[in-house]
Amino acid sequence: MKYIYSIFIILFAFTLEIQAHEGKETYVLKEVAKIHLSIFEEKSGILDTKSLIANLRSEADHKKNTEYFKKALPIAEELGKTNDLAKKRELFEALSNQLEPILGHHDKSGVSLFYCPMLKKKWLAFGKNIRNPYDPKMKDCGEIRYEAK
């Protein structure tokens, strides 16, 4: 009986650990990955950045990440105001660079960090597939720098 009780406690603690990391960092990165997809697909119009902006305005789950959120906020606000694809790409690169440090074990977003050595640019996106958002002629150019777990 003691053995079963111990297993239950371990499983319960593990479940709490997983749920504890489903925080604001995860939601921010998921929103950034959605923006990546819109830019990669070259969708016209204004990007929906409302959810991203709302999450960036709140305190991060980890104090050190709050500073990254504060610095990313004006970038996200400007990104939500432009129709220009070149400007979207430029702002997305800045946003990716600013939020790169929050990737890690506290994040359960499924977002990876990619890098294009030809353009010397990074981006955040879902999964493991290379989808370079910066140049339509180089959509499969890049490598994974950090793979989501």
Buried (B, 14 or more C-beta within 10 A) or exposed (E): EEEEEEEEEEEEEEEEEEEEBBBBBBBBBBBBBBBBEBBBEEEEEEBEBEBBBEBBEEEBBBEEBBEBBBBBBBBBBBBBEBEEBEEBBBBBBBBBBBBBEBBEEBBBBBBBBBBBEEBEBBBBBBBEEBBBBBEEEEEEBBEBEBEBE
